[in-house]
């Protein structure tokens, strides 16, 4: 994954590149700070391996389905609205 983008109604709320120093931008770049920090996703730092996927799971309640369980080659998840 190279980019993480969280958008609501077509407006980007939080956007950051995962292969460079993390510098969130968007309408509310600090919106996910509390969910990002415990995963090592901190401003100026480099994203730890799989941390963006963990952010999806923790902040949005997405559960990823192992493709071997469903006999499918793609990973998938269901996106729910962010609380608050």
Secondary structure, 3 states (H helix, E strand, C coil): CCEEEEEECCEEEEEEECCCCCCCECCCCCCCHHHHHCCCCCCCCCCCCCHHHHHHHHHHCCCCCCHHHHCCCCCCCCCCCCCC
